[in-house]
Structures are given as structure tokens and as C-alpha cells.
Amino acid sequence: MSRQSREEHSALLAFVNSFKLSRPVRTFDALSDGKALMEVMAIIDPSHFKNAAGRQSLGSSPASRSSENWVLKMNTLKRLHRLLVSYPLPSPHPPNLGTSSLPEPNFSAIARSPTTVEGAMNLVQLCRLCLAAGVLGPGNEKVIATIQSFEEGTMASLMKSIEEVMRTLPQDGEQGDGEVMGRSGSPPSPTVPTQRIERDKLLQENDELRTRCEQMMEQVAEMSSVLEEAKVERDEAMASLAASRDTGNPRHSLPMSSESERLRAELTKTEEALQQTEVELERHTGLVADLTKTVEELTAAAAETSKLKDQLDEYRHTAERLQKSENVIEKYKKKLEESAGLRRELRSLEEENAQLVNTNTKLEADIKSVGASKSLLDEYRSQVDILERRTAEQANEIVELQNQIEDAHLQLATLEQEAEKDREELHLHQERAKEADLSGDRSISMARDTSGGSSDDKPTLDDELEAMADDKATAETRTSLKLRVKALERQLAQMKGVASGDNRLSALQTLLEDANRSRDRYQLDYLEAHRTNLRLETTLQKIRSGSDNSQASVALKARVEELEAELDALRNEAQVAEREKDKVQLELSVAREDLELVDKDQLVMLSTLRDRAKAEYERTDVRLEDLKQQVEHLRQKDRLHLEEIKKLLMDKVDMQSASITQREKDLSREREFGDLKAALAAKGLPIETQNQIMELHERNSSLQTEITSLNEQIRELRLSKGNRLDASAFEEAQKSYEQQISTLKSDLLQARASTSELEQRYGTEQKLMLSAWHNLGQRVMRDHLAVAGTGKRHQRPATSSWLGRQRRYVS
């Protein structure tokens, strides 16, 4: 049992004991008979629970039997549950607790085994209903006051129990909807409350009859016990009578016969009373059966009435919806009427417009009829002069646009050259990637083939350094080419405005559009080539890394992806800016076409639009230049990052190859150690000499590894410093290392000689021990044969143990 359930049991027990009961309840299981709960509910509302007092008084006479009879307990609990379900509640709450969604408790489990989990849960449910009925009922002030007088823990657990019951009841909104529906719709049928009243009356009568039936059953049990006692007394009397007849004493026979007659008369009376009680019990059981049938019929009728009520509620809802739809239809009708009025007003306005048009045509005819005056001619001349000036300005603008188109052609030529160069560079990168793949495969195969790791078997480092030098040279050529391209662009910008042409504006516009298209196409080709180059580089890096997923490579790859995303975003911004530039150029072309109009206001508007377009064009040019600079800066950063990544990947490849070689060396060393141990164990050398030999071998191997590492360092120093070491210093170092090697070799020879001497000495010792053991065995066998030959069988044989032999030799 959990702590929460124990607290709830103790709280409910405290609530029950807070009332003045005839017998206080000590444990929670004692509530399973329903008497204490009936008494509590009778104290709360004696009018509804009016038969509780009589039921309580009945249990005093046969208390020992009724407490053990689970059928009586179950009937009491059922009666209590029916009274709780039919208990009327005030108006803010539901009409009764029968509207709750709680299932009916298992009364047999409560009556038979209240200590089990199922029985305790059902008993808790029944106690919760009693608590909720007391709190929600009409006289709830006393109950609430008693709950508030408890401690905080008990009060909290009781409030939780009440909340559990309240959750199963219908909410106030649903009740309010039902009440509104009841008010708005037709009045309910008068049969439902009358049926409920009849059902309540029948239930009360059924409860009364059940109490009477229980009383009769108790009386029957008492009479049956009395009958059994009388039968026992009769048997005893008959036995005594038979004994007296056997003895033949007439003085004892008379009183015994009278006593037997009296007992027979009482027995007949008790049998008649028992028959009468059985008849009454049958009559009452029949009445109870009839009442149960009527209750079942009424419950079915109540279920039908609830269904009909639900249907009635649905019909009311549909009626409300229909009413709302009718209201909406009326609103739409009003709107249609209003729209009809608007149509009439529109027609009247159209008629007025037609009249105004007619008057306007008349006025225009009158104006045309009037001859052109001199003032109009002067105005026309002034307009013609203005138009001629503007045409001259337009011619100048056309010349400027021709210059810009030529500049665009030059830029296109430069872009084509750059594209050719990029293609060549891409081709070179592809060839270099192939060469790097081949060289990487060769270096990996050579690193795997080398097991000893000597100084002359690793020529890949020089090749890698040469490749890095080639990469630096290619990077320098790219930067120089970029500088040259920028210088040429500056020269072209200075030489703007020199060339001039006589082509028309439309031809210039078409050429400009063709140039823009070709530029976009070449830019797309360049971007595609750059992406392919990046893909090849990533594949090369993957091949070199050997599909290793270390944290450093993952972080670098993530950084490269972020840089590529930023570069793509900047390129998209540049494309958007170029699109805006194209839009502005289109607007300028449209404005130039509109210059053919003669109206002065339109010309002023066109001039303002031209000024705005020029300003926008300049802004877009500035923004485009900034974006180009940003793109160039990001490209340089990207190249730097790629170079760093290449360096890191090369270092990683070197580390992997070094680790592989080291692992192979360790494996070979362990193999040698294992072979040496096996050889020493086969020779039968002692453990000390084996350990010494192993230590010498390990020292030799460590010194060899140091020598190889020193040789590698010398080679690296040669490569890094460019053979700047003096020959004398190198020769001295070489001589010192050779001396160390010679000393180590002499130590190794000495160790081998010592081990051979030890092996020979141990071999001789082993031979001597075997011969001594053989001689000792022969002596023991001779002693046994001598003892057996003398015939002294009764004596004990000579001891063959070492201590016995020593004692014998001493004696």
C-alpha cells in the first residue's frame, strides 16, 4: 500500500470517528460492514437515511453472526450506495450523485475481503461518495466545519477525495447549457419527475423490505439455533429415558416421560413457528422479487427517458442552429436590399456621367471651332526649341551609353580570358589531384611495406614538400594574375569615354543585353568549375584521410562548409544586385522610349525619373563593387583556409603512417619477445636468467628505436635547414652514435656469452642431479631387496623418507 492511500484511509477514518457513533471504528477495514457509514449519513441527514437507526439497533443481538455473514454486509452496502446515488443536492450542483461517471463498486469484494487491494479501492470509493454527499448536501455547514477542524494533512487528503468525486460530475457549463435549452425549448414531459418519485419510493420500500427480510433471516437463524438446542436436549432426554427403561426404575420413568412430553410439545410449537416464518420469508422473498422487477423496469424506463432527454437536447440544439441560420439569412437579405439601393445609386451616377461626357464633347467641339491663335503658335515654337535641346542631350547620352557598351565589351573579353585561365587552372588542378592520388597511394603502400622503419625507406617526405612548394608557386602565380587583372581594369576605367560609335540606341541596348547574358553564362561556368574543383579537393582529402572521422577533421569540414555557405550567400547577393541593375537599365530604356512624348509635364517626370534611375544605378554600382570586393576577400580567405586544411590533412596522414609503423614495430617486438620466451622456456633456463635476457633484449630494442628516431631527426634537420650543418659536426655526431652502437653491441655479445655460460652450467647441474637421483633410487631398491631376503617380515620396512634416512645414517 502506498503512502498516499494510507493517508487517505487515515483521513477517512478520522472523518467517520468525528461523529458521535455508538461504537467507534478502530481500523479502516471495520467500515466494510456499512453500519458505521449508515450511521454517519443518518447523523448528516436523518430524513433521507431514516432507516439507519433501526438497522444499527438490529445488529446488537446477533452481532457475532451478522459480522461474519458477508451477504448481509453486501445488502447493507448496496442500500447505502442507492441512498447516496438518490441523495438530492442543491441547485448549483448536479441534481444527485447518480450523474457521476464513477462505476458501481464491487460490494462482494468489500464484504468478503476488505483487506485486499480491490476491496480497499471499492471501499475508498464508497467513503468518497459519503464524504461528497455530506459536503455537497443541504446541511453541509457542520461537515465543512468538522473537516476544517482537522490537521492540514488530513484536510488536504479529504479535499483530494472530494475533488476525485467532483471530477466525475458534469461541469457547470454543461448544466447551464441544459438549463438554457430547457428554458428556450418546449417544457419537459411531466412523466419523468413522477417516475423518479415512484422509483425513489419503490427503492425505499425495497430497502425497508430488505431490512425486514434481514430481520426475518436473523430470527430464522435464532429459531434454527433454538431448534438445534431442543433437538440436542431431546436426544439427551431420549437417551436418559432409554437408560431408565433399561434399568426398570418406575420412579424415574414418570418424570422423564413428562419431561419428554413437554419437550415434544415445545418442539411441535417451534416447528410450527418455523413453518410460519418460512411462509412469511417466502412471501417476503416473492415481494422482494416483484419489487426488483419493478425497479428494473423503472431503471429501463429511466434509461429510456435519459435517451429521450438526450434526443430532446439534440433537437433543441438543432432548433437553435436553425434559428441562428434564419437570423443569418435575414442579415443577408438586408445586405441584398442595401446592395439593390447601391445599384440604383450607381445607375444614377452613370447617367450623370453620360451627361457630363456629352457636355465635354460639346465643349471640345467648340474649342476646335475656334481658330488657332498666335499665342498658341509661340508656345508651340518654344516647345519645339525645348525638344531640340533635349534631343541634343539625348544624343550626348547615347554617346555615353555607347562608351559604356564598349567598356562592357572589354570587360566581357577580360572575363572570357579569366574564364580560359580558370579552365586551364582547373585542368592543372585535376592533373595535380590525380598525381597526388597516385603519389599518396605509393606513399601508403611503401609505408605499409616497411616494417623495420630504417632511415632510407621513407622518401615520401621530400615528395610532399615538393608538392607543397608547387602549391605555393601556383598560389603566387594566381595572386600575380589577379593583380595584373586589377591593373588592366584600372587602365580600362581610365580609358573610358575615348571610343565613340555611330550605332543606334536599340543596337547598343541589344549588345548590352548580349554582353550581360554572356557575362552571366561565363560566371555560371566559372562557378561550376570552382565547385568541381572543390569537390575534387574534398575527394582528395577523403582519400588521404582514409575515411577517418576524428574530431579535428569533422570540425575542419564543418568550418569549410560554413565558409562555402557564406560564399554562396554573397554570390546570391551579387546576383540579386546584378538583377536590380538589369531592372534599372530596363527602366532607363523604357524612359528613353518615352522621351518621344511631347507633353511638358511628362518630360519633367521623365527627367526626374532619369535622375532617380541614375542615382539608383550609381548606388547599385557602388554596392556591386562592394560585393565584388567582399567576394574576393572571402575567396582569399577560403583559399587560405583550404591551404590550412591541406596542411592539417597532410600532418594527419603523416601521423597515421607513423602510428601504423609504430604499431607494426610493436607487434614485431612482441612477436620477437614471444619467440624468445618460448625458446628460453624450451631450453629449461631458470626464471632469473630468462628475465635478465629479456631485459637485455628490451634494452637493445629500445636503443635501436632511439637510433632510428635520431636518424630521422637528422634527416629532418637536413631537409629543413637545407643541409646547412657543417660536415664536421655531423661527422662528430655520427661517430658518437657509432661508438654508442659499438658499445651496445659489445654489451649484447657479453650478455649472450654470459647466457651461454649459464646455460652450460645449468645443464651440468641438471645432469648431476639426475645422476644423484638415479643412484639414490638404486640404493633404495637394494635396501628393500636386502630386507626381503633376510626373512624378517615381521619387522617394519626401512623408512624411505629423507628424514628417516638421515636418522639412520646418524645412528
N, C-alpha and C positions, 0 to 999 in steps of 0.2 A: 504494500500500500504506500502510495506516495505521500509526501509531506502535506501537499495541498488538500488531498482527500481527508487526511487525518484532521487537519484544521477545520475543514468544513463539517466533519462529523461532530467534533467537539463543540463547534458553534451551534449546530442544530440541536444538540443535546442540552446546551445551556439555554437555548430559546425555549425548549419544551419544559425544562425544570424551572424557568422563571414564573410559570403559572402555578397556582396552588392546586396540585394534584393530590389525589387520595393516597397514591403510593409514588414516591419519587423514582425516577428512572436512573439507573446507575451506568448502564452501558448503552451503546448505540444499537446493539442487536436486540435489546429489550423492546424497541419500538416496532418490531416486526409483527406483533400481535394486533396492532392498530388501536388498542384500547387507550393508550396514552394520547395518541394523536386525536382520537374521537373526543376525549375529554377536553383537550386543549381547544378544539374547534367549537365544542359546546360552551366553553367559557367565553370564546370570542363572539359567537352568535348563537345563543340558545334557541332562537326561534327556528332557524333553518336546520341546525343539528340538534333537534329536540329529543330524539330517541337515544342520545349518547349516554344520559344518566342512567336510564333503565338498563342499558346494555352493560354499563360498568358495574351495576349492583348485582347482575346475574353471575358475574364471574367470581363472586366471593365464596359461594357454597362449594362448587366443584372446581376449585382453582387448579388443583393438581392435574385433573384430566383435561380441562379445556386448554391449558397452556401447552399440553402435548398434542392436542388434536389440531393438525395443520389445516383441515377442511374448514373448521370454524374460524381460524385466523384468516384464511383466504376470503371467506364470505365477508368478514368484518372489513378487510382491506378493500374489497370491491365496493361495498356500501359506502365507505369513506370516499373512495375515488368518484363514485357517482354524485355524491353530495357536493364534492369540491367542484366537479365539472359543471353542475347545475347551479352553483352559488352565484347569485346576481351581483354585478359590480356597478358602481355609479357611472354617470354619463361620460366623463372624459375618457374612461377606459372602455375596452370592449364589453359587450353585454355579460359575458361569463367566460370562464376559463376553458370552455369547450371549443372556443375558436382557435386555441393554440395548436401549433403543428407538432406538439410532443406526442410520441406514440404511447399507447396504453402500457403501463408497467406490467411486468410478469409477476402476478400475485402468487403463483405457486412457488416461484423461486424465492420470493420474500418470505413466505410462510414456512417452506421446508428448510431452506439453507440460507439464512440471512448473513452468515459469515463469509460466504463465497463472494467473488468479485461481482457476478451477475446480480445476486441478491442484494448486495450493498448498493450497487448502482441504481437498481429499481427502487430501493427504499429511500435513497437520497432524492430521487425524482419525486416520490410521493411527499416527502418532507418539504421539498421546494414548493410544491403546489400548495401545501398547507400554509407555508410562510407567505407566499404571494397572495393567497386568499385573505390572510389576516392583514397584510399591508395595504392591499387594494380595496378591501371591503369598506362598508359604510362606517363601521366603528373602528377605524384604523389608528385613532389617536393614541390609544393605550398601547397598541402593539408597537407603534413607532417610538413611543416613549421608552418602552422596555428595551427595544433594540439600541436606542441611544444611550441607555444606562450601562451597556456592556463596555468592555475594553475595545481599544482600536482594532486589534487583530480580529477579535470575534465579530465586531461590527462590519469590518471590511469583507470577511468571508460571507456573512449573511447578505451583504449588499451584492456580492458577486452571484450568490444563489438567486436573488431576486432578479438580477439582470439576465441570468440564463433563462428564466421563465418569460421575462418581458421580450426577449428577442424572438421567441416563438409566437408571440401575439401579433395580430395585424397592426400596422402603423396607423398614426392619427390621420395621415394624408389619405390612406385608403378608406378609413371610416368617414372622413369628411366628404370624399367623393361619393361614397354610398349614400350619405345623408342628403347631399345636394341632388343626387339623382332621384332619391326618394321624394325630395320636395318638388323638383321640377317635373317629374313624371307623374304617372297615374298613381293613386293611392294603392298600397299593397292589399292583397286579399285578406279578408278577416279570418280565414281558416288557419293561418299559420300560428298566431298567438294562442288561439283556443287549443290547437293541437299541442302546443308546447305546454300549456297549463295542464291539459289532460295527461300528457306524458309525465310531467312532474308529479301530479297526484298519483298516477299509477306507480311511478318509481317509489314514492313514499310508502304507498300501500304494500308494494313488493318488499320494501325494506322492513316494514312492520311485520309482514307475514314471515319473512325470513327470520326475524328475531324470535317470533313465536315458534317457528319451526325449530330454531336452535334451542329454545327453552324446552320444547317437547322432546327433542333429541336428548337433552340433558336429563329430563325426567325419565325418559325411557332407559337411559344408561343407569340412572339411580335405581329404577324399578328392577332392571335386569340384575344389578348387583344384589339388591334385596332378595330377588328370586333365587339367585345362586346361593346366597347365605341360607335361605329357607330350605333349599334342596339339600344343602350340606347338613343342616340340622335334622331334616327328615331322614337322611341316610343314617345319621348318628342314632336317631331315635329308633329307626327300624333295626339297626344293629343291636342296640340295647334290648329292644323288645324280643328279638330272636334269641339273644343270650338269656333273657329272663325266662322265655318259654322252654329253653333247653334245661334250665335249672329246675323249673316247675314250681316256682315260689308264687303263690296266689296273691301274697300281699304286695309284691312288686308289680304284678301284671295289671292291676286295676289303675293305678296312677299312670302307668306307661301307656295304657290304652287310651285313657282320657287325654293324655298329652298328645298322642298321635292323632286322635280325632281333631283336637284343637289345631294342630299343625296342618292337618288336611284341609280344614275349613279356611285357615289363612291362605293356604296355597291356592285353593279354588278362587278365593277373593282376589289374590294377586294376579292369577291368570285372567280372571275377568277384567280386572283393571288394565292389565297389559293388552288384552284384546281391544278394549275401548280406546286405549292410547294409540294402538296400531291403526285402528279405524280412523281416528282423528288425524293421525300422521298421514295416512293415505289421502284423506280428504284435503288436508293442507298441501301435500305434495302436488295433488291434482290442481288445486287452486294456484299454487306457485307456477306450475307448468303453463296453465292458462294465462297467467299474468306475464310470464316470459314471452309467450306467443304474442300477446298484445303489445308488449314492449318492442319485440322485434318488428311487428307490423308498423308500430308508430315510428320506430327508427327508420324503417324503409320509407314511410311517408315523409319523415323529416328530411331524409336524403333527397327524395323527390322534390320536396319544397325548396331545399337548398339549390338543387339543379334549376328548378323553375325560377328561383330568385336570381341565379346567375344569368339565365336566359333573359329575364326581365331587365337586369342591369345592362346586358349587351344590347337589348332593344333600345333602352334609354340612351346608351352611348350612340347608337346609330341614329336615333332621333335627334340628338344634339348635333351630330355631324351634318345631318340633313338640314337642320336649322341654320348651321353655320354656312353650308353651301348655298342655301337660299339667300342669306344675307350677302354673300359674295356676289351672287347673280344680280341682286338688286343694285349693288355698288357698280357692277359692270354696266347695268342698264343706264344708271345715272351718267356714267362716263360716256356711254354711247350717245345719250341725249346731248351732253356737253359737246362731243365731237361733231354732232349734227349742227349745233349752233356755230361752231368754228368753221364748218364747211360753208355755211351761209355767209359768214363774215368774209371768208376767202373769196367767194364768188363776187360779193360786192366790191372787194378790193381789186379783183381782176377787171371788173367793169370800169372802175375808176382809172386803173392803169391804162386800159384801152383808150379811154377818153383822153388821157394825158399824152399818149403816143400820137393820137390824131392831131392834137394841138401842136405837138412838137414838129410833126411833119409839115404842118401848115406854116409854122414859123421858119423852118428851113427853106421851104419854097419861097417865102417872102424874102429871105436873106439872099438867096440865089438870084432872085429877080432884080435885086439892087445891083448896080454895076460896080465893078472893082474900082476903087478909088486910088488916088496917088499914094496915100499913106500905106496902103497895103503893098504897093509896089516897092516903096522904100524898105519896108520891113522884109519883104522877100529878098531884096538885094543884100541887106545886112545879113540875113540868114545864109545866103549863098557864100558871102565872104567868110563867115564863120566856118561853114562847111569846108571851104577850100583850105583854110588854115588847118583844120582838123585832119583833112586828107593828107596834108604835108606831114603833120605829126605822125599819122598812121604809117606813112612811107618810112619815116625815120625808125619807128618801132619795128617795121618789117625788116629793115636792115639789121637792127639789133637782134631780132629773132633769128635771122639768117646766120649771124655770127655765133649765136648760141647753138644753132643746129650744127654748124661746123665744129664747134667745140665738143658737142656731143658725139660727132663722128670720130673726132680724135680720141675722146675718152673710150669710145667703143673699140677703136683699134688697139688702144693700150690694154683694155680689158681682154681682148682676144689674145694679145701677146701674153698677158698674165695667165690666161687660161691654158695656152700652149705650154707655158713654163710649168704651171701646176700639173698638167698632164705628164710632162716629162719627169717632174719630181715624183709623181705618183708611181710612174713606171719604175723609176730608180728605187723608190721605197719598196715596191713589190719584189724587185730583184734582190734588194738587200734583205728583205724578210725571208725570202727563200734561202739565200745564202746563210742567214742567221739560223734558220731551222736546220739546215744541213750541218752547220758548224756545231750547233747545240746538240744534235744527235751524235755527232762524232765525239764531242767532249764527254757526253754522258756515257757512251759506250766505252771510251777509254778509261773514264773514272771507275766504271764497274769492273773492267778487266784487271785493273791494278789492285793487288791485294797487299803487297808489302809496303807500298807507298814510298818508293825511293825518290830521290830528288830529280832525276832525269826523265820521269814518266808523266809529267804534267805540263805539256806545252800549251794548254788552253788559255792560261792567264795572259800570255803575250798576245794571242789572237783577240781575246776580249778587249784588252787595252787598245789594240789597233782599231778594233771596231768602234770603241768609244771615241778615239781620236777622229775617225772618219765621220762619226755623227757630229762632233764639234765643228769639223770643217764644213759639213753640209749646212749646219746651223749658221755659221758665219757667212756662207755664200747666200743663204736666204736673207739674212739681215742686210747684207750689202745690196742685194737686188731690191729689197723694199726701199732702202734709202735712194737708190737710183730712180725707182718708180716715183717716189715723192718729189724728187728734184725735177723730173720730167713734167709732173703735174704742175709744179710751180711755174716752170717755163711756159707751159701751155696757158696757165692763167694769166701770165704777163703778156702773152702774145694774143690775148683775146681782143676782138674789135678790129684786127688788122684786115682780115679777109672780108670780102663782100661778094655778094652774088646778086643776080637779077631774077632768081626764081620767084614764083608767086607764093603767096601765103599758104595756100592749100597744099602745094607741093612740099613746102617746108614742114607743115604740120604732119603730113604723111610720113616724111622722112624722120621727123622726131618720134612719131609713134613706132616706126620700124626700129629705130635705134633703141627705144625703151624696151621693145619686145625682145630684141636680140640681147640687150643687156640682162634682162630678167632670165632669158634662157641660159646665157653663159653663167650667170650667178647660180642658177639651179644646178647646172653641170658641175660647177666648182664645188658647191655644197655636197653633191652626190659623191664626187671624187674624194672630198675631205672625209666624208662619212665612211666610205670604203676603206680609206687609209686608216681611220681609227679602228674599224673592225679588224683589219689585218694586224694592227698593233696589239689589239686585245687578244686575238687568237695566238699571236706570237708569245705574248706574256703568259697565256694559259699553258702553252706548250712548254715554255721554260719553267714555269712554276710547278708543273707536274700535277695540275688539278689539286693543289694544296689549299685548304680552306682555313688558314691561320687567321688570327685576329688582325694582324698588321695588313695582310693582303686584302682582307674584307674591308677594312677602314679606308685603304687607299682606293679600292674600287668604288666605294661609296662616294669618296671625295671627287673622283673622276666623273662619276655620274652626275653629281651636283653641278660641277663646272660645265658639263655638257648641257644640262638643263638650263643653266644661266645663259650659256651661249645661244641656245635655241630661242630663249625668250628675247634676247637682244636682237637676234636676227628677225624674229617676228615683228618686233617694234620697228626695225628698219624697213621691213616690207610694208608695214602699215603706214609709215611716214612716206614711203615712195608712192603708195596708193593715194594718200592725201595729195601729194604733189601732182600726180596724174589728174586727180579730180580738179585741182586748181587750174591746171593747164587746160582742161576741157572747158571749165568755166570761162577762162580767158578767150578761148577760141569762139565760144558762144557769144561773148561780149563783143568780140571783133566783128562777128557777123551782124550783130545788132546795131553796129555803127552806121549802117546804111539808112537807118531811120532818120527822119528829118526833124522830128519834133524836138524842141529845145529842152523840155523837161526830161525827156527820155535820154537825151545826150548828157545832161547833167548827171542823171542817175547812173548812166554807163560810165562816166568819168569817175564818179565816186566808187562804183564797183571795181573799176580798174585799179584805182589806188588801193582799195582793200585787198584785191587779189594780189597786187604786187607786194603789199606788206605781208600777206599770208605766205606768198611764195618765198619771200626772204626769210621769214620765220622758219618755214619748213626746210629751207636750205641750211640754215644755221643748225636746226635740230638734226637734220640728216648728217651734217658734218660731225656734230657731237656724237651721234650714234655710231658713225663710222669709226671715230676715234675710240669710243668705248669698245666696239667690236674688235678693233685692232689690239687694244690693250688687253682685252680678255683672251684673244688669240695668243698673244705673247705669254700671258700667264698660263694658259692651257699648255703651251709648248714647254714652259719651264716645269710645270707640274708633271708633264709626261716624261721629261728628262729625269726628274727626280724619281718618278715611279720606275723608270727603266733601271736607274742605278740601284734602287732598292731591290728590284727583282733580280738583278744580277748578283747583288750581295746574298740574296736569299738562295739563289741557285748554288753559289759558292758554299754557303753554309750547309745546304742539303748534301752536296757532293762530299764536303768534309765530314759531315756526320755519317754518311754512308761508308766512307773509307774507314772512319774510326770504328764503326760498328763491325765492319769486316775484320779489322785488325783485332778487335776484342774477341770476336768469335774464333779467329785463328789462334790467338793466345790461349783462350780457354781450351781449344782443341789440343794444343801442344801440352798444356798443363795436365789435361786428362790422360793423354798418351803417356806422359812422363810418370804420372802417378800409377798408371796401370803397369808400366814397365818396372818401376821400383817395387810395387807390391808383388809382382811376379818373381822378382829376384829374391824376395824374402828379407829385405833390409829392415832394420828397426825403424820406429816412428821418428826418432830424433834425427837420424841421418836423412830420412825422407824429407822432413821439414827443412833441414839445412839445404838440401839440394834444391827444394822448391823455392826457398828464399833467394838462393843464388841465381836460379833461373829467372825469377821475377825481377830481380835487380838488373840482370842482364837485359831483359826485355824493356824495362823502363829506361835504361841508359840508351838502348837503341832508338826508342821513340824520341828521347831528348835529342839525340844526334840528328835524326830526321827532321825534327822541328827546327833545330838550329840551321840545318842546311836550307830549309825552306825560308827561314828568316833572312839568311844571307842572300838567297836568290831574290827575295822581295826587295831587299835593300839595294841590290844591284839594279833591279828594274826601276825602282822609284827614284833613286839618286842618279841614274844614268851612268852607272859604272864610274862614279866619282871617287870611290875608295882607292886609296893607294895600294899598290901591289904589295908593298912591304907589310902593311898592316894586315892585309888579307892572308899573306903567307904566314905571318906570325900566328894569327888565329887558327889557320889551318893546321899548322904544326902543333899548337896546343891541343887542338881537338884530336889530332892523330896520336899524340902522346897519351891523352886520356884513353883513347881506344886501345892502344897497345897495353897500357896498364890494366885495363879491364879484361883484355884477352888473356894476359898472364894470370890475373886473379881467377879467371874462368878455368884455365888449364890446371892451376893449383887445386882448385876445388874439385875438378874432375879426377885428378890424381889421388887426392885425399879420399874421395868417394870410392875409387877403385881399391885403395888400400883397406878401407873399412869393409868393403865387400869381401875381400880376400880373408881378412881377419875373422869376420863373422862366419864365413864359410868353414874355416878351420875349426872355430869354436863349435860350430854345429856338428861337424864330423866327430870331434872328440866327445861331445855329449851323447851322440848316437852310439858310439862305441862303448862308452861307460854304461849307458842304459842296457845295451846288449849283454855286456859282461855281468851286470847285476842280475839280469833275468836268468842267465845260465847258472849263476851261483844259487839262486833261489830254487831253481828246478833240481839241482844236485842235492840240496838240503832235504827237499821233500822226498826224493828217492832214497836218500840215506835213512831217513826216519822210517819210511815204509819197509825197508829191508831188515831192520833190526827187530821188527815184530812187536814193537811197543805201541800197540794200537790203543791201549787204554790211556796212554798219556796224551796230553793236548799237543797239537802240532805247533811247531815253532812259529812265532809271530813273524809275519811278513811285512809289518808296517815299519816305517823308518824309525819311530821312537823305540819299538821293540828291538830292532837290530842294533841300535845304539846302546841300549841297556845290555844286550847280550855281549856286544864287543867289550863293554866296560867291565863286565863280570869275568 
